[in-house]
Amino acid sequence: MELYDVMRTTPATRDFTGEPLPDDVLVRILDHARFAPSGGNRQGTRIVAVRDLATRERLASLNEPAVRRYLAQLGAGESPWNPLSPAGPSPAEIEATVVADSFIRPVLTASVVLVCCVDLGVVAATDQDLDRIGVVAGASVYPLVWNVLLAARNEGFGGTITTMAVAQEPAVQELLGIPARYAVAAVVPLGRPEQRPTRLTRRPVGDLATWEHFDGPPIDGPPGGAAQLT
């Protein structure tokens, strides 16, 4: 596929046909994905590919506590799990929230589940002393994860980045033998999509990018000009 077509048609795929993802295709996906950049080119990522159903059932169950809070906050009109505001629903309300099947099913029905980790000993977390949640370390792992999804799309497969199990990171580490120095960044189910991917709908460039300043003019053409970027 042409690169821009892949970028515009790689959705969050959660429904799979059950068709196997052959080992040689998975190797090809990872072989291309590994060229993603990382801080200092230290390449501190590790991926655990899980096919065993019992292990995936345990991973799926580890999603549930975070999903309950997510859905409870959503039902309360909140932005779930945002780091700026505490959860409004009480612990009892969260615990009573029913876990939607859509959050669990992909881990069970995918052909393979990739648990993506990053070695915290080699990331340059330059925001670690700021008074907010750190995000910079993700620059050394999420480009690789996205490359996996782009490569999978090119091969006719798909998946999605899930993070609900990360809230139970110690249990995930114990389940898969992941050393404590490795952060679990994402759980990515991969398989053959049930539906044919189409071009996605996203906000226009002018809604997300501005010239020179946060409140600057939108980037929908050159500064002072009327030409549209395509």
Residue frames as a rotation matrix with the C-alpha (Angstrom) as fourth column:
MET 1
0.570 0.822 0.000 0.00
0.822 -0.570 0.000 0.00
0.000 0.000 -1.000 0.00
GLU 2
-0.020 -0.507 0.862 1.02
0.353 -0.810 -0.469 3.62
0.935 0.295 0.195 -0.50
LEU 3
-0.766 -0.439 -0.470 2.26
0.550 -0.069 -0.832 5.19
0.334 -0.896 0.294 2.76
TYR 4
-0.873 0.439 0.211 -0.35
-0.483 -0.834 -0.267 7.94
0.059 -0.336 0.940 3.02
ASP 5
0.006 0.891 -0.454 -3.14
-0.541 0.384 0.748 5.44
0.841 0.241 0.485 2.33
VAL 6
-0.184 -0.150 -0.971 -1.87
0.595 0.770 -0.231 3.29
0.782 -0.620 -0.052 5.20
MET 7
-0.952 -0.257 -0.164 -1.75
0.286 -0.565 -0.774 6.33
0.106 -0.784 0.611 7.51
ARG 8
-0.674 0.735 0.070 -5.30
-0.728 -0.677 0.103 7.40
0.123 0.018 0.992 6.60
THR 9
0.267 0.807 -0.526 -6.84
-0.665 0.550 0.506 3.92
0.697 0.215 0.684 6.87
THR 10
-0.568 -0.458 -0.684 -5.31
0.215 0.720 -0.660 2.43
0.794 -0.522 -0.311 10.03
PRO 11
0.245 0.788 0.565 -8.20
-0.477 -0.409 0.777 2.30
0.844 -0.461 0.276 12.51
ALA 12
-0.582 -0.228 0.781 -8.50
-0.801 0.329 -0.501 1.04
-0.143 -0.916 -0.374 16.07
THR 13
-0.122 0.492 -0.862 -9.51
-0.554 0.687 0.471 -2.52
0.823 0.535 0.189 15.20
ARG 14
-0.514 0.012 0.858 -11.26
-0.835 0.226 -0.503 -4.46
-0.200 -0.974 -0.106 17.97
ASP 15
0.504 0.739 0.446 -13.29
-0.515 0.672 -0.532 -7.06
-0.693 0.039 0.720 16.05
PHE 16
-0.492 -0.819 -0.295 -11.44
-0.802 0.293 0.521 -9.93
-0.340 0.493 -0.801 14.43
THR 17
0.245 0.583 -0.774 -12.38
-0.866 0.491 0.096 -12.83
0.436 0.647 0.625 12.15
GLY 18
0.686 -0.083 0.723 -10.42
-0.440 0.743 0.503 -15.43
-0.579 -0.664 0.474 14.12
GLU 19
0.904 -0.414 -0.101 -8.12
0.097 0.430 -0.898 -16.07
0.415 0.802 0.429 11.17
PRO 20
0.558 -0.754 -0.346 -4.57
0.707 0.213 0.675 -16.84
-0.435 -0.621 0.652 12.33
LEU 21
0.837 -0.497 -0.229 -1.82
-0.546 -0.788 -0.285 -14.30
-0.039 0.364 -0.931 11.92
PRO 22
0.824 -0.507 -0.252 1.05
0.376 0.823 -0.426 -16.43
0.423 0.256 0.869 10.56
ASP 23
0.578 -0.673 -0.462 4.36
0.546 -0.102 0.831 -16.30
-0.607 -0.732 0.309 12.38
ASP 24
-0.334 -0.786 0.520 6.23
0.927 -0.175 0.331 -15.14
-0.169 0.593 0.787 9.29
VAL 25
0.178 0.469 0.865 3.83
0.546 -0.779 0.310 -12.20
0.819 0.417 -0.395 8.88
LEU 26
0.961 0.144 -0.234 4.25
0.274 -0.428 0.861 -11.25
0.024 -0.892 -0.451 12.53
VAL 27
0.154 -0.978 -0.139 8.02
0.758 0.027 0.651 -11.37
-0.634 -0.205 0.746 12.12
ARG 28
-0.338 -0.247 0.908 7.76
0.864 -0.464 0.195 -9.15
0.373 0.851 0.370 9.03
ILE 29
0.662 0.637 0.396 5.57
0.376 -0.739 0.559 -6.66
0.649 -0.221 -0.728 10.93
LEU 30
0.872 -0.348 -0.346 8.05
0.277 -0.233 0.932 -6.47
-0.405 -0.908 -0.107 13.80
ASP 31
-0.027 -0.932 0.361 11.03
0.933 0.106 0.344 -6.37
-0.359 0.346 0.867 11.45
HIS 32
-0.156 0.030 0.987 9.72
0.646 -0.753 0.125 -3.18
0.748 0.657 0.098 9.85
ALA 33
0.804 0.576 0.147 8.37
0.261 -0.564 0.784 -1.69
0.534 -0.592 -0.604 13.08
ARG 34
0.535 -0.633 -0.559 11.76
0.796 0.156 0.584 -1.90
-0.283 -0.758 0.588 14.81
PHE 35
-0.377 -0.704 0.602 13.04
0.852 -0.518 -0.072 1.03
0.362 0.486 0.795 12.76
ALA 36
0.732 0.635 0.249 11.00
0.429 -0.712 0.555 3.44
0.530 -0.299 -0.794 14.89
PRO 37
-0.133 -0.802 0.582 13.10
-0.149 -0.564 -0.812 6.10
0.980 -0.195 -0.044 16.64
SER 38
0.703 0.269 -0.658 13.91
0.620 0.223 0.753 6.02
0.350 -0.937 -0.010 20.34
GLY 39
0.941 -0.317 0.120 15.79
-0.337 -0.838 0.429 8.33
-0.036 -0.444 -0.895 22.70
GLY 40
0.135 -0.987 0.083 19.49
-0.837 -0.069 0.542 8.20
-0.530 -0.143 -0.836 21.89
ASN 41
0.238 0.084 -0.968 18.70
-0.758 0.639 -0.131 5.23
0.607 0.765 0.216 19.63
ARG 42
-0.589 -0.503 0.632 18.98
-0.805 0.436 -0.404 3.13
-0.073 -0.747 -0.661 22.79
GLN 43
-0.210 0.524 -0.826 16.13
-0.564 0.625 0.540 0.87
0.799 0.579 0.164 21.62
GLY 44
-0.888 -0.198 0.414 14.95
-0.458 0.320 -0.829 -0.05
0.031 -0.927 -0.375 25.10
THR 45
0.079 0.997 -0.021 11.67
-0.997 0.079 -0.003 -1.61
-0.002 0.021 1.000 23.97
ARG 46
-0.965 -0.205 0.167 10.64
-0.202 0.979 0.032 -5.23
-0.170 -0.003 -0.985 24.46
ILE 47
-0.100 0.952 -0.291 7.58
-0.967 -0.024 0.253 -6.99
0.234 0.306 0.923 23.10
VAL 48
-0.810 -0.006 0.586 6.04
-0.232 0.921 -0.312 -10.15
-0.538 -0.389 -0.748 24.52
ALA 49
-0.461 0.648 -0.606 3.82
-0.768 0.052 0.639 -11.90
0.445 0.760 0.474 21.95
VAL 50
-0.704 0.293 0.647 1.08
-0.419 0.565 -0.711 -13.89
-0.574 -0.771 -0.275 23.67
ARG 51
-0.516 0.569 -0.641 -0.94
-0.566 0.335 0.753 -16.60
0.643 0.751 0.150 21.95
ASP 52
-0.853 0.134 -0.505 -1.75
0.386 0.812 -0.437 -18.79
0.351 -0.568 -0.744 24.97
LEU 53
-0.070 0.940 0.334 -5.47
0.175 -0.318 0.932 -18.42
0.982 0.124 -0.142 25.76
ALA 54
0.459 0.242 -0.855 -5.11
0.845 0.177 0.504 -18.83
0.273 -0.954 -0.123 29.52
THR 55
-0.531 -0.719 -0.448 -2.56
0.792 -0.609 0.038 -16.03
-0.300 -0.335 0.893 29.63
ARG 56
-0.818 0.273 0.507 -4.79
0.136 -0.764 0.630 -13.82
0.560 0.584 0.588 27.50
GLU 57
0.261 0.934 -0.243 -7.75
0.501 0.084 0.861 -14.54
0.825 -0.347 -0.446 29.78
ARG 58
0.169 -0.282 -0.944 -5.69
0.960 -0.171 0.222 -13.33
-0.224 -0.944 0.242 32.72
LEU 59
-0.878 -0.473 0.076 -4.63
0.474 -0.832 0.289 -10.21
-0.074 0.289 0.954 30.77
ALA 60
-0.387 0.820 0.422 -8.27
0.237 -0.354 0.905 -9.56
0.891 0.451 -0.057 29.94
SER 61
0.465 0.591 -0.659 -9.26
0.770 0.097 0.631 -9.80
0.437 -0.801 -0.410 33.60
LEU 62
-0.297 -0.673 -0.678 -6.53
0.881 -0.467 0.078 -7.30
-0.369 -0.574 0.731 34.50
ASN 63
-0.743 0.132 0.656 -8.31
0.344 -0.766 0.543 -4.76
0.574 0.629 0.524 32.30
GLU 64
0.005 0.986 -0.169 -11.42
0.749 0.108 0.654 -4.81
0.662 -0.130 -0.738 34.46
PRO 65
0.045 0.068 -0.997 -10.54
0.897 -0.443 0.010 -2.48
-0.441 -0.894 -0.081 37.38
ALA 66
-0.801 -0.403 -0.443 -9.44
0.191 -0.873 0.450 0.33
-0.568 0.275 0.776 35.06
VAL 67
-0.771 0.582 0.260 -12.41
0.304 -0.022 0.952 -0.23
0.560 0.813 -0.160 32.76
ARG 68
0.058 0.820 -0.569 -14.82
0.978 0.069 0.199 0.09
0.202 -0.568 -0.798 35.68
ARG 69
-0.175 -0.168 -0.970 -13.38
0.538 -0.841 0.049 3.45
-0.825 -0.514 0.237 36.63
TYR 70
-0.974 -0.226 0.022 -13.34
0.130 -0.475 0.870 4.54
-0.186 0.850 0.492 32.97
LEU 71
-0.519 0.839 0.163 -17.01
0.505 0.147 0.850 3.73
0.690 0.524 -0.500 32.44
ALA 72
0.134 0.558 -0.819 -18.10
0.984 -0.174 0.043 5.10
-0.119 -0.811 -0.572 35.80
GLN 73
-0.468 -0.368 -0.803 -16.42
0.321 -0.918 0.233 8.42
-0.823 -0.149 0.548 35.08
LEU 74
-0.974 0.145 0.174 -17.82
0.139 -0.224 0.965 8.47
0.179 0.964 0.198 31.55
GLY 75
-0.197 0.968 -0.155 -21.29
0.808 0.250 0.534 7.91
0.556 -0.021 -0.831 32.95
ALA 76
0.217 0.210 -0.953 -20.74
0.835 -0.545 0.070 10.82
-0.505 -0.811 -0.294 35.34
GLY 77
0.940 0.194 0.280 -19.87
0.329 -0.728 -0.601 13.13
0.087 0.658 -0.748 32.45
GLU 78
0.570 -0.805 -0.165 -16.16
-0.353 -0.421 0.836 13.17
-0.742 -0.418 -0.524 33.25
SER 79
0.504 -0.566 -0.653 -13.13
-0.708 0.163 -0.688 12.70
0.495 0.808 -0.319 31.05
PRO 80
0.996 0.054 -0.072 -12.02
-0.002 0.811 0.585 9.26
0.090 -0.583 0.808 32.29
TRP 81
0.559 -0.814 -0.157 -8.66
0.803 0.485 0.346 8.81
-0.205 -0.320 0.925 33.95
ASN 82
0.505 -0.437 0.744 -7.56
0.222 -0.767 -0.602 12.39
0.834 0.470 -0.290 33.23
PRO 83
-0.140 -0.696 -0.704 -4.68
0.881 0.237 -0.410 13.38
0.453 -0.677 0.580 35.56
LEU 84
-0.729 -0.154 0.667 -6.02
0.012 -0.977 -0.212 16.88
0.685 -0.146 0.714 36.35
SER 85
-0.126 0.781 0.612 -9.21
-0.913 -0.332 0.236 15.97
0.387 -0.529 0.755 38.22
PRO 86
-0.874 -0.138 0.467 -9.90
-0.366 0.819 -0.442 13.15
-0.321 -0.556 -0.766 40.70
ALA 87
-0.754 0.626 -0.197 -12.60
0.267 0.567 0.779 10.65
0.600 0.535 -0.595 39.86
GLY 88
-0.487 0.661 0.571 -16.03
-0.773 -0.631 0.071 11.82
0.407 -0.407 0.818 40.94
PRO 89
0.494 0.718 -0.491 -17.73
-0.387 0.687 0.615 8.41
0.778 -0.113 0.617 41.37
SER 90
0.400 -0.291 0.869 -17.10
-0.891 0.101 0.443 6.74
-0.217 -0.951 -0.219 44.71
PRO 91
-0.720 -0.693 -0.036 -15.04
-0.690 0.709 0.148 3.53
-0.077 0.131 -0.988 45.01
ALA 92
-0.476 0.619 0.625 -18.30
0.058 0.731 -0.680 1.64
-0.878 -0.287 -0.384 45.61
GLU 93
0.570 0.691 -0.445 -19.88
-0.369 -0.268 -0.890 3.12
-0.734 0.671 0.102 42.47
ILE 94
-0.019 -0.674 -0.738 -16.80
-1.000 0.023 0.005 2.23
0.014 0.738 -0.674 40.44
GLU 95
-0.844 -0.344 0.412 -16.75
-0.408 0.910 -0.076 -1.32
-0.348 -0.232 -0.908 41.79
ALA 96
-0.145 0.896 0.421 -20.44
0.108 0.437 -0.893 -1.75
-0.984 -0.084 -0.160 40.90
THR 97
0.166 0.176 -0.970 -19.92
-0.837 -0.496 -0.233 -0.64
-0.522 0.850 0.065 37.29
VAL 98
0.693 0.161 0.702 -20.44
0.150 0.921 -0.359 -3.39
-0.705 0.354 0.614 34.73
VAL 99
-0.373 -0.903 -0.213 -17.44
-0.216 -0.139 0.967 -4.05
-0.902 0.407 -0.143 32.48
ALA 100
0.567 0.572 -0.593 -18.37
-0.677 -0.087 -0.731 -3.68
-0.470 0.816 0.337 28.81
ASP 101
0.659 -0.245 0.711 -17.46
0.348 0.937 0.000 -6.69
-0.667 0.248 0.703 26.67
SER 102
0.924 -0.261 0.281 -15.86
0.190 -0.325 -0.927 -4.43
0.333 0.909 -0.250 24.05
PHE 103
0.509 -0.769 0.386 -12.98
-0.844 -0.534 0.049 -3.71
0.169 -0.351 -0.921 26.44
ILE 104
0.117 -0.411 0.904 -12.27
-0.586 0.706 0.397 -7.39
-0.802 -0.576 -0.159 27.10
ARG 105
0.802 0.410 0.435 -13.15
0.013 0.716 -0.698 -9.23
-0.598 0.565 0.569 23.89
PRO 106
0.789 -0.488 -0.373 -10.25
-0.527 -0.227 -0.819 -8.04
0.315 0.843 -0.437 21.67
VAL 107
-0.151 -0.892 0.426 -7.63
-0.985 0.173 0.013 -9.56
-0.085 -0.418 -0.904 23.97
LEU 108
-0.100 0.201 0.974 -9.45
-0.331 0.917 -0.223 -12.91
-0.938 -0.345 -0.026 23.78
THR 109
0.710 0.546 0.445 -10.34
0.217 0.431 -0.876 -13.00
-0.669 0.719 0.187 20.08
ALA 110
0.541 -0.595 -0.594 -7.18
-0.817 -0.539 -0.204 -11.56
-0.199 0.596 -0.778 18.53
SER 111
0.795 -0.342 -0.501 -4.74
-0.033 0.800 -0.599 -13.88
0.605 0.493 0.625 16.77
VAL 112
-0.085 -0.845 -0.528 -1.92
0.867 0.198 -0.457 -12.65
0.490 -0.497 0.716 18.99
VAL 113
0.946 0.324 0.028 -1.58
0.256 -0.796 0.549 -10.07
0.200 -0.512 -0.836 21.76
LEU 114
-0.005 -0.980 0.197 1.57
0.575 -0.164 -0.802 -7.94
0.818 0.109 0.564 21.97
VAL 115
0.856 0.140 -0.498 2.55
0.505 -0.435 0.746 -6.60
-0.112 -0.890 -0.443 25.38
CYS 116
0.358 -0.689 0.630 4.86
0.458 -0.458 -0.762 -3.66
0.813 0.562 0.152 24.70
CYS 117
0.772 -0.191 -0.607 7.36
0.583 -0.168 0.795 -2.55
-0.254 -0.967 -0.019 27.35
VAL 118
0.560 -0.659 0.502 10.15
0.008 -0.602 -0.799 -0.01
0.829 0.451 -0.331 27.69
ASP 119
0.099 -0.666 -0.739 13.28
0.932 0.322 -0.166 -0.09
0.348 -0.673 0.653 29.85
LEU 120
0.941 0.334 0.062 13.05
0.285 -0.875 0.392 2.91
0.185 -0.351 -0.918 32.19
GLY 121
0.453 -0.847 -0.280 16.81
0.424 -0.072 0.903 2.76
-0.784 -0.527 0.326 32.67
VAL 122
-0.534 -0.706 0.466 17.48
0.734 -0.112 0.670 3.99
-0.421 0.700 0.577 29.13
VAL 123
0.319 0.677 0.663 14.72
0.869 -0.488 0.082 6.54
0.379 0.550 -0.744 28.50
ALA 124
-0.845 -0.528 0.090 15.47
0.470 -0.812 -0.348 10.27
0.257 -0.251 0.933 28.74
ALA 125
0.161 0.969 -0.187 12.46
0.934 -0.089 0.346 11.33
0.319 -0.231 -0.919 30.82
THR 126
-0.714 -0.593 0.372 13.22
0.503 -0.804 -0.316 15.04
0.487 -0.039 0.873 30.69
ASP 127
-0.126 0.744 0.657 9.87
-0.385 -0.647 0.659 15.89
0.915 -0.170 0.367 32.26
GLN 128
-0.044 0.132 -0.990 10.43
0.602 0.795 0.079 13.79
0.797 -0.593 -0.114 35.39
ASP 129
-0.729 -0.299 -0.616 10.89
0.682 -0.389 -0.619 16.83
-0.054 -0.871 0.488 37.66
LEU 130
-0.757 0.544 0.363 7.84
-0.308 -0.786 0.536 18.73
0.577 0.294 0.762 36.44
ASP 131
-0.796 0.523 0.304 4.74
-0.282 0.123 -0.951 18.89
-0.535 -0.843 0.049 38.60
ARG 132
0.232 0.861 -0.453 2.61
-0.948 0.095 -0.305 16.80
-0.219 0.500 0.838 36.27
ILE 133
0.682 0.069 0.728 2.25
0.002 0.995 -0.097 13.29
-0.731 0.067 0.679 34.91
GLY 134
-0.351 -0.899 -0.261 5.29
-0.408 -0.104 0.907 12.32
-0.843 0.425 -0.330 32.84
VAL 135
0.778 0.616 0.120 4.74
-0.137 0.353 -0.926 11.71
-0.613 0.704 0.359 29.11
VAL 136
0.382 -0.664 -0.643 8.16
-0.912 -0.384 -0.146 12.17
-0.150 0.642 -0.752 27.49
ALA 137
-0.479 -0.617 0.625 9.36
-0.533 0.770 0.352 8.60
-0.698 -0.164 -0.697 28.13
GLY 138
0.374 0.729 0.574 6.61
0.111 0.579 -0.808 7.44
-0.921 0.365 0.136 25.80
ALA 139
0.628 -0.191 -0.754 8.59
-0.736 -0.461 -0.496 8.87
-0.253 0.867 -0.430 22.89
SER 140
-0.459 -0.885 -0.081 10.90
-0.879 0.438 0.189 5.87
-0.132 0.158 -0.979 23.20
VAL 141
-0.789 0.190 0.585 8.16
0.083 0.975 -0.205 3.25
-0.609 -0.113 -0.785 22.86
TYR 142
0.144 0.990 0.000 4.96
0.087 -0.013 -0.996 4.54
-0.986 0.144 -0.088 21.23
PRO 143
0.079 -0.148 -0.986 6.52
-0.942 -0.335 -0.025 5.23
-0.326 0.931 -0.165 17.80
LEU 144
-0.902 -0.418 -0.109 7.37
-0.431 0.867 0.250 1.51
-0.010 0.272 -0.962 17.70
VAL 145
-0.543 0.772 0.331 3.85
0.281 0.538 -0.795 0.54
-0.792 -0.338 -0.509 18.78
TRP 146
0.353 0.696 -0.625 2.32
-0.393 -0.495 -0.775 2.72
-0.849 0.519 0.099 16.05
ASN 147
-0.359 -0.553 -0.751 4.74
-0.929 0.132 0.347 1.28
-0.093 0.822 -0.561 13.50
VAL 148
-0.906 0.092 0.414 3.43
0.029 0.987 -0.156 -2.16
-0.423 -0.129 -0.897 14.44
LEU 149
0.004 0.999 0.044 -0.13
0.261 0.041 -0.965 -1.06
-0.965 0.016 -0.260 13.64
LEU 150
0.287 0.035 -0.957 0.88
-0.785 -0.564 -0.257 0.60
-0.549 0.825 -0.134 10.37
ALA 151
-0.709 -0.619 -0.336 2.80
-0.703 0.592 0.394 -2.51
-0.045 0.516 -0.855 9.29
ALA 152
-0.696 0.530 0.484 -0.11
0.248 0.810 -0.531 -4.72
-0.673 -0.250 -0.696 10.31
ARG 153
0.329 0.825 -0.460 -2.48
-0.210 -0.411 -0.887 -2.60
-0.921 0.388 0.038 8.20
ASN 154
-0.051 -0.444 -0.895 -0.13
-0.970 -0.190 0.150 -2.98
-0.236 0.876 -0.421 5.24
GLU 155
-0.940 -0.337 -0.045 -0.30
-0.340 0.929 0.147 -6.76
-0.008 0.154 -0.988 5.69
GLY 156
-0.342 0.896 -0.282 -4.11
-0.261 0.198 0.945 -6.78
0.903 0.397 0.166 5.83
PHE 157
-0.138 0.259 -0.956 -4.28
0.867 0.499 0.010 -7.14
0.479 -0.827 -0.294 9.62
GLY 158
0.020 0.190 0.982 -5.17
-0.166 -0.968 0.191 -4.68
0.986 -0.166 0.012 12.35
GLY 159
-0.178 -0.076 -0.981 -5.24
0.896 0.400 -0.194 -3.97
0.407 -0.913 -0.003 16.04
THR 160
0.595 0.364 0.716 -5.46
0.050 -0.907 0.419 -1.23
0.802 -0.213 -0.558 18.62
ILE 161
-0.626 -0.771 0.118 -3.44
0.008 -0.158 -0.987 0.29
0.780 -0.617 0.105 21.45
THR 162
0.618 0.777 -0.122 -5.02
0.139 0.045 0.989 -0.62
0.774 -0.628 -0.080 24.79
THR 163
-0.445 -0.811 0.379 -3.76
-0.202 -0.321 -0.925 0.55
0.872 -0.489 -0.021 28.17
MET 164
0.504 0.734 0.456 -6.36
-0.612 -0.071 0.788 -0.55
0.610 -0.676 0.413 30.73
ALA 165
0.795 -0.226 -0.563 -4.18
0.429 0.865 0.258 -3.43
0.429 -0.447 0.785 31.97
VAL 166
-0.166 -0.927 0.335 -1.33
0.309 -0.372 -0.876 -0.99
0.937 -0.042 0.348 32.61
ALA 167
0.207 0.320 0.924 -3.16
-0.725 -0.584 0.365 0.19
0.656 -0.746 0.111 35.74
GLN 168
0.915 0.068 0.397 -2.39
-0.322 0.719 0.617 -3.31
-0.243 -0.692 0.679 37.08
GLU 169
0.478 -0.777 -0.409 1.24
-0.699 -0.054 -0.713 -3.21
0.532 0.627 -0.569 35.92
PRO 170
-0.343 -0.677 0.651 2.76
-0.917 0.390 -0.079 -5.27
-0.201 -0.625 -0.755 38.80
ALA 171
0.236 0.512 0.826 0.34
-0.286 0.849 -0.445 -8.11
-0.929 -0.131 0.346 38.03
VAL 172
0.960 0.050 -0.275 1.13
-0.279 0.134 -0.951 -7.92
-0.010 0.990 0.143 34.30
GLN 173
0.120 -0.992 -0.041 4.85
-0.923 -0.096 -0.373 -8.01
0.366 0.082 -0.927 35.10
GLU 174
-0.316 -0.193 0.929 4.39
-0.705 0.703 -0.094 -11.05
-0.635 -0.685 -0.358 37.31
LEU 175
0.642 0.681 0.352 2.24
-0.244 0.617 -0.748 -12.82
-0.727 0.394 0.562 34.72
LEU 176
0.978 -0.205 -0.034 4.78
-0.001 0.160 -0.987 -12.42
0.208 0.966 0.156 31.92
GLY 177
0.491 -0.842 -0.225 8.04
0.821 0.360 0.444 -12.32
-0.292 -0.403 0.867 33.89
ILE 178
0.494 -0.269 0.827 8.70
0.406 -0.770 -0.493 -8.68
0.769 0.579 -0.271 32.99
PRO 179
-0.400 -0.714 -0.574 11.49
0.871 -0.100 -0.482 -7.12
0.287 -0.692 0.662 35.11
ALA 180
0.313 0.574 -0.756 10.49
0.835 -0.546 -0.070 -4.24
-0.453 -0.609 -0.651 37.37
ARG 181
-0.461 -0.568 -0.682 12.67
0.190 -0.813 0.550 -1.77
-0.867 0.124 0.483 35.47
TYR 182
-0.934 0.194 0.299 10.44
0.299 -0.031 0.954 -2.23
0.195 0.980 -0.029 32.40
ALA 183
-0.543 0.813 -0.212 7.25
-0.438 -0.490 -0.754 -0.16
-0.717 -0.316 0.622 32.22
VAL 184
-0.451 0.528 0.720 4.29
0.783 0.621 0.035 -1.75
-0.428 0.580 -0.693 30.47
ALA 185
-0.868 0.002 -0.497 3.28
-0.163 -0.946 0.280 0.78
-0.469 0.324 0.822 27.82
ALA 186
-0.136 0.834 -0.535 0.54
-0.986 -0.167 -0.009 -0.96
-0.097 0.527 0.845 25.84
VAL 187
-0.473 0.138 0.870 -1.31
0.071 0.990 -0.118 -4.20
-0.878 0.006 -0.478 25.20
VAL 188
-0.332 0.225 -0.916 -1.95
-0.866 -0.457 0.201 -4.57
-0.374 0.860 0.347 21.46
PRO 189
0.061 0.409 0.910 -4.32
0.125 0.902 -0.414 -7.27
-0.990 0.139 0.004 20.14
LEU 190
-0.506 -0.279 -0.816 -3.67
-0.759 -0.306 0.575 -8.09
-0.410 0.910 -0.057 16.48
GLY 191
-0.356 0.380 0.854 -5.77
0.350 0.901 -0.255 -10.04
-0.867 0.208 -0.454 13.99
ARG 192
-0.849 0.169 0.500 -7.66
0.484 -0.131 0.865 -9.96
0.211 0.977 0.029 10.70
PRO 193
-0.825 0.553 -0.121 -10.32
-0.412 -0.733 -0.541 -7.20
-0.388 -0.397 0.832 10.89
GLU 194
-0.338 0.811 0.478 -13.94
0.596 0.577 -0.559 -8.23
-0.729 0.096 -0.678 10.54
GLN 195
0.766 0.636 -0.095 -14.70
0.377 -0.564 -0.735 -5.07
-0.521 0.527 -0.671 8.58
ARG 196
0.181 -0.676 0.715 -12.77
0.938 -0.099 -0.332 -3.62
0.295 0.731 0.616 5.68
PRO 197
-0.210 -0.311 -0.927 -10.92
0.669 -0.737 0.096 -0.48
-0.713 -0.600 0.363 6.85
THR 198
0.512 0.366 0.777 -11.94
0.799 -0.535 -0.274 2.82
0.315 0.761 -0.566 5.28
ARG 199
-0.449 -0.640 0.623 -10.52
0.358 -0.768 -0.531 6.30
0.819 -0.016 0.574 5.38
LEU 200
-0.293 0.246 -0.924 -10.91
0.956 0.078 -0.283 7.76
0.003 -0.966 -0.258 8.83
THR 201
0.511 0.498 0.700 -12.60
0.406 -0.858 0.314 10.94
0.758 0.124 -0.641 10.01
ARG 202
-0.151 -0.613 -0.776 -10.40
0.984 -0.167 -0.060 13.37
-0.093 -0.772 0.628 11.92
ARG 203
0.608 0.290 -0.739 -10.42
0.353 -0.933 -0.075 17.06
-0.711 -0.216 -0.669 12.78
PRO 204
0.849 -0.313 0.425 -8.96
0.334 -0.304 -0.892 19.32
0.409 0.900 -0.153 10.06
VAL 205
-0.082 -0.989 -0.126 -5.34
0.860 -0.006 -0.511 20.45
0.504 -0.150 0.850 10.33
GLY 206
-0.349 -0.051 0.936 -6.44
-0.041 -0.997 -0.070 23.95
0.936 -0.063 0.345 11.27
ASP 207
0.701 0.670 0.246 -8.09
-0.316 -0.018 0.948 22.62
0.639 -0.742 0.200 14.43
LEU 208
0.907 -0.334 -0.255 -4.93
0.416 0.626 0.659 21.02
-0.061 -0.704 0.708 15.77
ALA 209
-0.081 -0.996 0.032 -2.00
0.977 -0.073 0.201 23.09
-0.198 0.048 0.979 14.53
THR 210
0.923 0.347 -0.168 -1.26
0.327 -0.936 -0.133 26.83
-0.204 0.068 -0.977 14.65
TRP 211
0.344 -0.807 0.480 1.47
0.507 -0.270 -0.818 29.13
0.790 0.525 0.316 13.40
GLU 212
-0.243 -0.752 0.613 4.08
0.036 -0.638 -0.769 30.53
0.969 -0.165 0.183 15.83
HIS 213
-0.789 0.079 0.609 1.99
-0.597 -0.333 -0.730 30.54
0.146 -0.940 0.309 19.06
PHE 214
-0.859 0.494 0.133 -0.59
0.391 0.802 -0.452 28.34
-0.330 -0.336 -0.882 20.83
ASP 215
0.130 0.943 -0.307 -3.22
0.421 -0.333 -0.844 30.95
-0.898 -0.019 -0.440 19.98
GLY 216
-0.670 -0.484 -0.563 -1.72
-0.285 -0.533 0.797 31.69
-0.686 0.694 0.219 16.55
PRO 217
0.072 0.711 -0.700 -3.52
-0.971 -0.110 -0.211 31.43
-0.227 0.695 0.682 13.23
PRO 218
0.547 0.198 0.813 -4.48
-0.187 0.976 -0.112 27.89
-0.816 -0.091 0.571 12.21
ILE 219
-0.618 -0.772 -0.150 -2.22
-0.412 0.155 0.898 26.06
-0.670 0.616 -0.414 9.81
ASP 220
0.350 0.674 0.651 -4.45
0.424 0.506 -0.751 25.79
-0.836 0.538 -0.108 6.79
GLY 221
0.812 -0.229 0.537 -2.08
0.467 -0.298 -0.832 27.68
0.351 0.927 -0.135 4.53
PRO 222
-0.214 -0.976 -0.049 1.24
0.847 -0.160 -0.507 29.59
0.487 -0.150 0.861 4.69
PRO 223
-0.202 0.130 -0.971 1.50
0.762 -0.602 -0.239 32.58
-0.616 -0.788 0.023 7.09
GLY 224
-0.354 0.132 -0.926 -0.35
-0.238 -0.970 -0.047 35.51
-0.904 0.204 0.375 5.56
GLY 225
-0.869 0.002 -0.494 -1.43
-0.491 0.103 0.865 33.44
0.053 0.995 -0.088 2.56
ALA 226
0.049 0.988 0.145 -4.65
-0.932 0.098 -0.350 31.82
-0.360 -0.118 0.926 1.46
ALA 227
-0.161 -0.158 -0.974 -3.24
-0.711 0.703 0.003 28.66
0.684 0.693 -0.226 -0.13
GLN 228
0.729 0.478 0.491 -4.44
-0.683 0.563 0.466 25.39
-0.053 -0.675 0.736 1.41
LEU 229
-0.499 -0.839 0.216 -2.03
-0.833 0.533 0.148 22.68
-0.239 -0.106 -0.965 2.55
THR 230
0.607 0.679 -0.414 -2.83
-0.764 0.642 -0.067 19.29
0.220 0.357 0.908 1.02
